[in-house]
Each structure stands twice: as structure tokens, then as C-alpha cells.
Amino acid sequence: MRVCKWLPLLAAAVALAAGAARADINVGVTLSATGPAASLGIPEKNTFELMPTTIGGQKVNWIVLDDATDTTKAVTNTRKLLTENKVDVIVGSTITPNSLAMVDVVADAETPMISMAASARIVDPANPKTRWVFKTPQNDALMADAIAVHMKANGVKTMGYIGFADAYGDGWLAEMRRSAQTAGIKIVVEEKYQRNDASVTGQVLKIVAANPDAVLIGAAGTPGATPQKELASRNYKGRIYQTHGVANPDFLRVVGKDGNGTILPIGPMLVYEQLPDSNPLKKTAAEYITKYEAKHGKDSRSTFGGHAWDAYLLLARAIPEALKKAKPGTKEFRAALRDALENTKELVATHGVYTMTPQDHNGLDNRARTMIRIDNGKWVPAK
């Protein structure tokens, strides 16, 4: 009789424990910690190791997978996170091709996704499936305009372009054509290369022969150094511009002295010490970078780690709102989380201030960019 007396209490305890487990919020992450984009994905992975384990009073499980910079693997990871881990939201991937391939999967599963890749196509409002997709990096259009303005102000009349032969490079070329035309700059040569190409000699010889006033390299991570070093070896004397996709210490290490003088647009977080105290981004960026560099060393900061931290800040704002409407692990919670993300207003993060709308799932404006120059391995204000 004594055993039977405790059975109902034991059953209730088991049920309570099961209910608590179901109440966990599961965040699935796929990023490129290996492969050609590893210099981008590693600081993102490092950043997820700093994430709090509770949001809005609920336990959060961060489930991080490596997609090895491979589109097929990114899709496989996404399906695994959705079906096996029953995640409430997907964060990733690191690069544009992977993120674009994931859009259909999350839309079919009606699960929100926050990409850490740059292309505006990832959140194109003309595609109804992007209703479920958001992203933290600045749109390439925003940064292309900044480059064109700087070029024009510095007397550039003609430019050449060399970039990745994928969605990232194609997106940048399209945006630069638009921005250059607006600025009255003529693109006289266009070349492409693969992320893992060891040599771009043929492409660079064509660029040098065209002799443009400036060259934009539409690349990300350490592969962005390949054409730059080739241009230097061919004694190209014009200005060299890069995208915000190379704003990390590994690129500086690989490009070495050949990077001196390079101009690029970045999120202000990378040079937060140079921001005036009145800039609201300064405090948020300082808090993240101080935390990151305490673990990974001085000057280990990376714009890509900031993209991951901003994804957390978006979730930290949205999750408490979603919890008011539904329980984690349910279709209703995922829908409520999507709605809360879309209603984010004036969220001060590391890269900018996010204000989402149904037509804009990036939500950044000109406060999210500044122009810098590489000077002996350091980021300094551009002239």
C-alpha cells in the first residue's frame, strides 16, 4: 500500500519533468566553421559559445552544426535540426548560397530563420517564402552605395570588378552596376572566380590590361585575398576596394602588406572605440567585443561574430513576446516568434539599429555602415 501511495506523486513528478523539457526553446544553428568560409564561420561559432542559456525566463538550447561551406550540407543540417531536434528557430548559414538554399526548407516547415549572410536576395519580399526569413548583415546594396560614394569623392571614373562566381559575387556585381551608374562611374571589366581557386592570374591580367582607376573585389573571408595579392604582384596602382565580407583578422593575416590602402565599408562595431559616446551602437558593440576578446584575445573581434550576436539580440527581443502567445515546441510559438521578429523596432545591436517591417526583414539603415582603410594590419577611418 505504501508503494501505491507514492505512485501518483511519482507520475506527477515525471509529467512535470517532461513538461519542463518540452518548455525549452531549441535554437538550431548551421554555420561554416570549416571549408572556404571558415574564417567567417569560426568567429560565429565562438560567439554562440558565449550565448546566454536562458531568454525570457526559459531555458535555451543552442544546437550548433557545421555545414563546411557546402550548400547541400547546409540544407541537410537544416532538415536535421527541424525534424530531429524540433527547433523553434534556425540561425544560419554563414554564406549567401547556403542561406538561399535553406529558404524553401524553413518556409515549408513554417519555422523562422535568421541568416548571417549578406545578400538582399535572402529576404527578397517578392518571394513569399521569405516571410519566414530574416537576416542580420547589412544588405550588399547598402554597402555598394557607400563604395560608389567614396569612389566618386576620390575621383574614380572607371572601375573593374572581380568576385565570387556564386550568389554572393553575382549579387554584389548587380548592386555595384546600379551604384556605379548612379555615381557616373563606368565598369570597364568584369571577372569571376571560385572561392577555392588557388590562382586568378588570367582574370587579373585582363583587369590590369583594362587599367581601371579602381577595382572592387566581391568576395568574403580569406579567399578575398587571392585577387588582391595577384593585383599587387602585377603592380596595379589604382585603388582597391573590398566588401564587408573580408572584415576579420584572418583576412588581414592572409593579405598581409598587400592589403595596405584597401578601402571597405563595415559595420561600426569593428571600430567602436572610434565612435562618439553619443552613438548608441558604441555601448552594445563594446559589451559584445569585450566579452569576445576576453575569451579569444585582443583584436580577435570579427564582423561575422557580430552578425551572430545580433541574431541573439533579435531573439532576446522577440522570444519574450512570443512566449506571451504560445509554448515553445509548437507551431503556434514558431508563428508568434516570426511575428515578433517582424515587429522589431529600434533594436540597438552591434552592427546597427534594426527596425523590421513586412517589406524589410533586414531593417538596417545608414547607421549600420562606415568606411575604413587597412593600414599595416589595422582598421582605420578611410580618407
DOSELO-110592 format. One record per residue: x, y, z of N, C-alpha, C in turn. Coordinates in steps of 0.02 Angstrom, whole numbers, plus 32768, in hexadecimal, padded with zeros to 4 digits. Atoms other than C-alpha are relative to their C-alpha. Example, Ala and Ser with C-alpha at 12.3 -4.5 7.8 and 13.67 -1.06 7.14 Angstrom:
REM residues 2
802D7FC5800082677F1F8186802D803C8000;7FD67FC57FFD82AC7FCB81657FD980378025;
This chain:
REM residues 383
80297FC48000800080008000802B803F8000;7FD47FC57FFB809080748029801C80137FBB;7FE67FF3804380D780607F787FCB80207FD5;80377FE58028802F80817F277FF180488012;800E7FBC7FEA801B811E7F90802B80337FDD;7FD17FD2801F80B4816B7F3F7FFD80017FB4;80018004804A808E81367E8D7FE2803E7FDF;801B7FC38020801C81CC7E648030803B8004;7FD17FC97FFA809E82447EA8803B7FF77FD1;7FC9800E802E812781EE7E457FEC800F7FB8;80187FF4804480BF81F57DA77FFA804B7FF3;80067FB78008809C82AE7DC4804480207FF7;7FBD7FE58006815582D07DDB801D7FF37FBB;7FE880118043817F82757D3A7FDF802D7FCC;80247FD5802F80F982D67CDE801880488003;7FE77FBC7FF8813883797D25804480087FE0;7FBE7FFD801E81E983527CF07FFB7FFF7FB4;800A8002804881AE83267C427FE780427FE5;801A7FC08015814D83C77C38803580368000;7FCA7FD07FFD81E5842A7C6D802F7FF87FC5;7FD4800D8039824D83D67BE67FE1801B7FC0;80217FE7803C81CC84017B647FFF804C7FFD;80037FB77FFE81D084B57B9E804280207FE9;7FC17FE48019828684C97B677FF7801E7FBB;7FFE7FE3804382A2853A7AD2803D7FE47FDC;7FC9801D8027830B84E27A4F8010802C7FC4;7FE97FD680378371855079DA80327FD67FD8;7FD48026802C83C084F47947802D802F7FD8;7FCF7FD68023845E853E78FC80277FD67FCE;7FD1801D802F84B9850D785D802D80377FE6;7FCF7FCD80148558856B7833803D7FDE7FE0;7FC7801A802685F7855877CD804080058028;7FC57FFF7FD6867C852F784E803C7FE07FDF;7FCA801C802886E384D077CD7FF180107FB6;80087FEF804786FD84E27711801780467FF0;7FE77FBE80158721858276AE7FE7803A802A;801B7FC97FD886B385ED7721800F7FF7804A;7FF3800E7FB9870085AC77C38014803F8027;7FEB7FC37FDC874B865777ED7FC4802B8013;803E7FDE7FED8698869777F37FDA7FD88034;8029802A7FD5864686037847801E7FF48045;7FE1800D7FBF86C585E878D27FEF80378034;80147FCE7FCD86A6869179287FB57FFE8010;8047800A7FF085EB866E79177FF87FC88032;800380397FD1860385C5796B801880158045;7FE67FE77FC0866C861879F27FCD802A8024;80327FD37FE285E186967A0E7FC77FD8801E;803780287FE5855B86117A2580147FDF8041;7FE9801C7FC085C685CA7AB17FF880338039;800A7FCC7FCD85AA86707B0C7FB7800E800E;80477FF07FFA84EE866E7AFC7FE37FED8045;802380127FC2848286727B9A7FD67FC17FF7;8027803E8004842785D17BC37FB880098014;80477FF17FF4838486277BF17FEE80417FDD;801D7FC3801C831986A77B987FB880048017;80457FF87FE9827886EB7BE17FED7FCE8035;800F80317FCB828786737C737FFC7FB97FE9;80048044801C828A85DB7BFF80467FE87FEF;7FC0801E8012831D85667BE980077FFD7FB4;7FF380018048836C85737B3C80387FCE7FF2;7FCD802E801783CA84E67AE7801980177FBC;7FE27FEB803F844285227A5F80207FC27FE0;7FE9803D8022845D849079E7802580157FC1;7FD67FE4803584EF84BC7975801E7FC97FD6;7FE5802F8030851E845978D8802C80247FCE;7FD37FE5803385A8847578597FEA7FE77FBB;8013801480448575847877A1803B80007FD0;7FC280068028862A848177628000802A7FC1;80057FD3803B85FF851076E97FE17FDC7FC4;801E80288035859A849176857FB480088000;80487FF2800584EB84B976477FD67FC38011;8025803D7FF284AF8405764B80007FEF804B;7FFB800E7FB884EF83EF76FD7FD780318029;80287FCE7FDC849A849077347FB67FEC7FFF;80468016800483F3844E76F67FF57FC1802A;8005803D7FD7841383A477477FFD8012804A;80007FE97FBA843C83FA77EC7FBD801E8014;80407FDE7FF2839E846377E17FC97FCD8009;803480357FFB833083CA77C480097FD98041;7FF380267FC38385836E78547FE98028803D;80137FD67FC8836C840078CB7FB480048007;80487FFB7FFF82B5840C789B7FDE7FBF8015;802380407FF582878354789E80177FDB803E;7FE580267FC882FB830A79228003802A8040;7FF87FD67FC5831B839C79977FC3802B800F;803F7FDB7FF5826F83EB7983800C80498014;7FEE7FBD7FED82B8849979847FC780317FF4;80337FCB8007824D85357997801680367FCF;7FE57FCE802E82BF85A1792A80437FE77FE6;7FC08010801F8352858B78B4802A80407FFB;7FD27FC9800C83EA85FE78B480367FE77FD0;7FCD80148031845E85F5781C7FE680097FBA;7FBB80157FF784B285DB77AF802E803D7FFB;7FCD7FCC80038554863D77A2800180247FBD;7FF87FE480438553865876E67FBE80027FD9;803D7FF5802784D3868F76657FE77FC17FDD;801C803B802284C785EF75FA7FDF7FCF802F;801E802E7FD084A6858476937FBE801B801A;803D7FE27FE4842685FD76DA7FC77FFE7FCD;80348002803483C8860876357FE47FBA7FF8;80178045800783BF854B762B7FD57FEA803B;802680127FC48375854376DB7FBB801F8002;803F7FDB7FFC82E585BA76B87FC37FD47FF5;8039802C800F82718539766A7FF27FD1803A;800880317FCA829084BF76F97FDD801E803C;801F7FE27FC48265853677877FBA80197FF1;80437FE8801281D1857E77287FCE7FC68000;802C803A8001818884D1770C7FF17FE78047;800980157FBA81A184AC77C67FDF8036802A;801D7FC87FDD8157855577F68026800E8041;7FD37FF37FC881EC85777866802B803D7FF0;7FD97FC48010824286217873804A7FF17FFB;7FB88008800B82F68632783A802180458001;7FD87FC38001837986B8785A80427FF07FDF;7FC2800D8025840386B577D88038802E8018;7FC67FD87FF084B386F377FA802780117FC0;7FE17FF2804184D68710773F7FE580427FE5;800B7FBA801284D287B376E07FCC800E7FCA;80277FEE803A847087A8763E7FB880128010;80457FEB7FF783CB880576387FCE7FCD7FE5;802D8033801C8384877375D47FE67FD18035;8014802E7FCB837B870F76757FBD8016801F;803E7FE67FE282EE878076B27FD780277FCC;80237FDE803782A787B576097FB47FFD800C;804880027FF281F287E8762F7FD67FE87FC5;8025801A803A81C087B5757E7FF77FB48003;800580487FF781DB870075B37FD67FF3803E;802C80097FC5814986CD7625801F7FD38036;7FE2802C7FCF81B68649767A802D80258030;7FD57FDA7FD2822586CF76C57FD880208038;80297FEA7FC7819386F97737801C7FE48041;7FE580217FC581EB868277AF804A8010800D;7FB87FF87FFF829B86C47793801480488011;7FE47FC07FED82FD875377E2804C7FFA7FFA;7FB78004800283B5878177DF8020803B8025;7FDE7FCC7FD9843387E47845803380297FDA;7FCE7FD6802284BD881D77CB7FE080367FD5;80177FCA802B84AC88BE776A7FF57FE57FB9;800B80118046846288AA76BC803A80187FD5;7FCA7FEC802C84E388AF76327FF080427FDD;80147FC0801F847F893F75E58015803B802A;7FED7FCB7FD1849D89AA7680804B800E7FFD;7FB87FF980008557898A767A801B80147FBB;7FEB7FEC80438567899A75BC7FF8804B7FF6;800A7FB88005851F8A4975C7803880268023;7FCA7FDF7FDB85A28A77764980417FFF7FD9;7FC380058029862E8A3975D87FFD80317FC6;80067FD4803A85EC8A987541800880498014;7FF97FBB7FE885DF8B3975A680498010800E;7FB97FF57FF186928B2575E3802980047FC1;7FDC7FFE803F86D18AFF75347FF880447FDD;800E7FC18022867D8B9974EB8024803A8022;7FE07FCA7FDA86BF8C087576804C80017FF7;7FB780058009876F8BCA755080147FFC7FB6;7FEE7FF7804687698BE8749480007FC27FD5;8002803D8028874A8B3674587FCD80097FC8;802C7FFB803B87028B3873A77FF17FBB7FE2;80088044801B871B8A82737480127FCD8036;7FF180337FCF871C89E273D97FFD7FBB7FE0;8004804680138738892873C57FE17FD98039;801F802A7FCD86E2889B742280187FB97FF8;7FF380477FFE871887ED74547FE17FE58040;8023801A7FC586AD878474C77FEF7FB67FFA;801280477FFF866F86D874F77FCF7FEF7FC9;802F801980328618867374717FC87FDA8023;8039801E7FDE8583865374E27FCF80388012;80357FCF7FF184EC86AD752B801B803E8023;7FE37FC57FDE8558871E75998020802F7FCC;7FDF7FD7803385C3875A75087FD0801D7FCE;80317FE780308531876874917FD68039801D;80267FCB7FE084CF87CE750F802780418005;7FD67FC47FFB855F8845752B800B80217FBC;7FF77FE38043857C885B74707FC280267FEB;803F7FDF801384C5888574547FF880428026;80087FC37FD984C3890374E2803480347FED;7FCC7FD080128568895174AD7FF3801F7FBC;80137FE28040852B896773FB7FCF8039800B;80327FCD7FF1849789C874418020803D8021;7FE27FC97FDB84FD8A2F74BC803280277FD6;7FCF7FDE802B85878A54743E7FDF802C7FCD;80247FD88032850C8A9073BC7FE68040801F;80197FC57FDC84BC8B04743A80378033800D;7FC87FD47FF085678B497467802680177FC2;7FDD7FEC803D859C8B5E73B180427FDD7FF5;7FC28027800686228AD873BB7FF47FC67FCF;800780348033863E8A61732980257FC18014;7FE080407FF3866189A97347801D7FE77FBE;7FDF800F804086E0897B72C180157FB67FFA;7FEE80478003870688C572EF7FDF7FDC803A;8020802A7FCD86AB883B734E801C7FB97FFC;7FE480447FFD86FA879773867FE57FDB803D;8018802A7FC986C9870573F680337FCA8010;7FD680397FED8720867B74577FDC7FD88036;801D802B7FCE86F785EA74CA8020800D8044;7FE67FF47FBD870C85F8758680407FDA800F;7FC580297FF1878D856D7589803580027FCA;7FCC7FFA803487F285A474F0804180168020;7FBE7FEE7FE688AB85A87518802080397FD8;7FE37FCC802A88D1862074887FC980237FD7;802D7FD8802B887686AB742C8029802A7FD0;7FD27FDB802B890586DF73BB7FDF80177FC0;80217FEE803F889F86DC731B7FD080398007;80317FCB7FF5881587477361802280438010;7FDE7FC27FEC888C87C573AE802680207FC6;7FDE7FE4803B88F087D8730D7FCF80287FD5;80337FDC8026884F880C72B67FEE80428022;800F7FC37FDB882B888A733F803880337FF8;7FC67FD3800688DB88D473398003801E7FBA;80007FE8804588CE88E1727B7FCC80377FF5;80357FCE8006882C8945728D801280408024;7FE67FC77FDB888689BA73087FCA802D801E;80337FD77FE087F089F4736E801E802A8039;7FEA7FD77FC888028A7D73F07FFD7FDB8043;800980267FC187C78A0374777FE57FBB7FEF;801A80448006879C894C748F7FDB7FEE803F;8025801B7FC78716890374FF80057FB47FFE;7FFD80487FF987308851753C7FC17FE98026;804080167FE286858802755D80087FBB801F;7FF080407FE186BD877A75D57FF68005804C;800880027FB786B38744768B80357FD2801E;7FD0802A7FDE873286FF7705804480007FDF;7FBC8003801A87E386CB76DC80057FF77FB5;7FFC8002804987BB86A07625800080457FDF;7FFE7FBC801A87A8875C760E8047801A7FF6;7FBB7FEA80078864876B761E80207FE97FBF;7FE0801C803C888987037582800680327FC7;7FF87FCE80368862878874FD8027803D8017;7FDC7FC57FE888A78812756C804C7FF67FFC;7FB9800E8002895187C0757B80197FFB7FB8;7FEE800480468951879D74C0800480457FE1;7FFD7FBB8018892A8853749A804180228016;7FC27FE27FE689BB88877509803D7FE57FDB;7FC7801D80238A31880F74B1800680197FB9;80007FE4804589FF885C740A8009804C8001;7FF27FB87FF88A27890B744E7FC5802C7FED;803B7FD6800C89758949743E8003803C8030;7FF67FC37FD9897989FE747B7FBF80248013;803F7FDF7FEF88C08A2974887FE87FEE8046;801D800E7FBF88538A2575227FE17FBA8000;802080417FF98818897C75627FCC80048038;803880027FD18770896775B97FED7FB8800D;801B80417FED872D88D076157FB9800A801D;80427FFD7FE1868088A7765880077FF5804B;7FFE800D7FB886528898771080097FB6800F;7FF680477FF6866787DD76F580477FEC8015;7FBB80127FEC872287E6771D8014801F8043;7FF07FDB7FC28716884477C1800D7FD1803B;7FED802B7FC8876F87C77830804C7FFA8005;7FB780047FF8881F87A7787680217FD07FD1;7FE18031802D883E870F7807800E801E7FBC;7FF37FDF8040882C8778776A803E802C8006;7FC67FD57FF688A887F677B080417FD78001;7FC5802B7FFC8921876977D680157FE57FBB;7FF1801F804089148719772A801580347FCC;7FF07FCE8033891787B876C1804280238010;7FC07FE37FEC89AA87FD7725800980487FE7;7FF17FBC80168A00889976E37FDD80137FC0;80247FF1803E89A3888A763E7FBB801E800D;80407FE27FEF890888C4769B8004804A8011;7FFA7FBA7FED894E896F76C67FDD802E7FCF;80237FD0802A88DF89FA76867FBC7FE97FE9;8042801A80168848898B76657FC880258024;803A7FDD7FE587A189E3767F7FC57FCF8001;803C802A7FFD8703898A76B97FCD801D8031;80347FED7FD1865C89AB770D7FF87FCA8034;800A80317FCB863E895777B47FC98018802F;802A7FEC7FC985C789557846802980248034;7FD87FD77FD285FD89D678C8801E7FD9803B;7FE980267FC58617894E794D804B7FF17FFD;7FBA8014800686C389227908802F8037801A;7FD77FC77FE9870489CF79357FD880298034;802D7FDD7FD2868F89F779C480238033802B;7FDB7FCF7FD687188A517A27800280447FDF;7FFC7FC1802487198AD6799F7FBC80247FFC;80427FE28002865E8AF779B07FF980338038;800E7FD07FC986238B8F7A137FD57FDE8035;8027801E7FC985D88B667ABC7FB580077FF5;80477FF6800E85328BA77A7A7FE37FCB7FD1;80188034802E85288B1979FB7FE67FC58028;801D80367FD784B18A957A4480217FBC7FF4;7FE08040800F85128A0879EF803E7FF4802B;7FBF80077FDD85AF8A2A7A547FFA7FD3803D;800880277FC3856F89DF7AF67FF37FB77FF0;801180458011852489447AA7803B7FDB7FE2;7FC6801F801E85BD89227A3D80377FF38033;7FCC80077FCD8632893E7AD17FF17FC4802D;801380377FD485D188C27B3C800F7FBD7FDE;7FF3803E802385DB883A7AB8804A7FF47FF5;7FBA80098010868F88577A83802A7FF4803E;7FDC800C7FC286CC88617B367FF87FB78016;800E80467FEE867A87B97B5980257FD17FD2;7FE0802C803186BF876C7AB8804C80008009;7FB77FFC7FFC877187AC7ACA801B7FE88044;7FEB801C7FC0877887787B81800E7FB57FF9;7FF78049800A876C86C47B4380307FF17FC8;7FDA8012803C87C386CC7A9A803B802E7FF2;7FC47FD78007884587547AB07FF380447FE1;80057FBC801A885F880A7A86800280017FB4;80057FF880488832883D79D47FE87FC27FDC;801E803B802187DC879679B37FBA800E7FE6;80447FEE8017873A87F2798E7FF77FF57FB6;8011800B804686E387CE78EA7FBA80187FF3;80437FE980128650881B78917FCF7FC57FFF;802D803A8007860B876A787B7FE87FE78043;8018800F7FBD8606874679347FC980308014;80357FCF7FF285A087E579407FBE7FEE7FE0;803E801680208523879F78C47FDD7FCC802B;801D80347FD5850A870A79387FE3801F8040;80187FE07FC284FA877979D37FC080277FF3;803D7FDB8010847987E5797C7FC57FD27FF7;8036803280058414874879557FE57FF18046;8015800B7FBA841287277A117FD8803B8019;80247FC57FE883DD87DA7A357FB980047FE3;80438002801E834C87C979BB7FD47FCD8024;802680347FDD831687287A107FF080158048;800B7FEA7FBC832A87757ABC7FC680328004;80397FD1800382AE87FC7A887FBF7FDB7FEE;803C8020801C823587877A2B7FE47FC8802C;8017803B7FDB822E86EC7A9B7FCF80118038;80317FF07FCC81DB873F7B327FBB80127FE5;80417FF0801E815387827ABF7FDD7FC17FE8;801E803E8018813786D77A717FE77FD58039;801480287FC6812E86857B1C7FBD8016801D;80417FE77FE9809786F17B447FC67FDF7FDB;8035801A802B803886997AB97FFF7FB37FFA;7FFE8049800A807285E47AB4803C7FE28023;7FCA80247FE080E5855F7AFC80347FE97FCD;7FCC8019802E818D85307AAE7FF17FB87FEA;800B8043801A818B84957A437FBF7FF87FDA;80408004802380E584BF79F28001802B7FC0;80087FD9803D80B1850079487FEC80478010;80177FBE7FED805D8591799E8039802B801A;7FC77FDA7FE780FE85C479F6802D80177FC6;7FD67FED8039816085C279537FE1803A7FD9;80237FC9802380DC86307901800480418028;7FFD7FC57FD580DB86A679958046801E8000;7FBB7FE88002819986B07991800E80247FBE;7FF97FDE8042819586DB78D77FE180458003;80237FBF7FFC8117876578F980268031802C;7FDB7FD57FD2817D87A9798A8040801A7FDF;7FC57FEA8024821B87AF791F7FEE80367FCD;80147FD0803381BE880C78967FEB8042801F;80167FC37FDF8181888B791580388020802A;7FC87FE27FDD822F88B37959800780497FED;7FFA7FB9800C8242896E796A803A801E8028;7FCA7FDB7FE082DF89D6799080287FD58032;7FD6802B7FD78344894579D5804980127FF3;7FBA7FED800683F4898679F5802A7FC18009;7FD6803C7FFF846F88FB79CB804980147FF3;7FB97FF0800C852888EE799E800C801F7FBC;7FF57FE880448518891178E47FD5803C7FED;802C7FC98011848A898D78E27FC17FFE802B;80407FFD7FDC83D989B2791B7FCC7FDF7FD3;802F802880288359893278DF7FB880178009;80487FF3800182A9896578AF7FE37FD97FC6;801B802D8032825188D978537FBA80177FEB;80447FF7801981B488E877E87FF07FC47FD4;80108037802D8155886C777A802780047FBE;7FDB7FF7803E81B588B576E6804C8001800A;7FB87FFB7FF2825F88BD773C80127FD3803B;7FEC802F7FCC82A08826779C804B80048010;7FBD7FF17FEA834D887277B07FFE803A8031;80117FCC7FD0831A891677FD803880308012;7FC97FD37FF183C0897377F78000803D7FD2;7FFB7FC4802983E08A2477B8804980188000;7FBC7FE7800784788A93779E802980018041;7FDC80037FC084A38A89785780297FBF8005;7FE080427FFD84E089D87831803F7FFC7FD4;7FC58003802B85748A0977C5802F803A800D;7FCC7FCC800086178A6977C780387FE87FD3;7FCA8012802E86AA8A6E774F80437FFF8026;7FC080057FDF87548A33778B80367FEE7FCD;7FC58010802988038A167746802E7FD28028;7FD0802C7FE08882898E776A804480238000;7FBF7FE07FF9892589D677AC802C7FD5802D;7FD2802C7FDB89AD895B77E07FDC7FD1802F;802480327FDA893288D9781A7FCD801B8032;80317FE17FD388BF895378747FC880207FD8;80387FDC801F8814899B784D800380488016;7FFF7FB97FEF881A8A5978457FCC80247FD5;80317FDC8028879E8ADC7807801A800E7FB9;7FED7FF38046879E8AEF77498003804A7FF2;7FFA7FBA801387D28B9276FA7FDA800C7FC0;
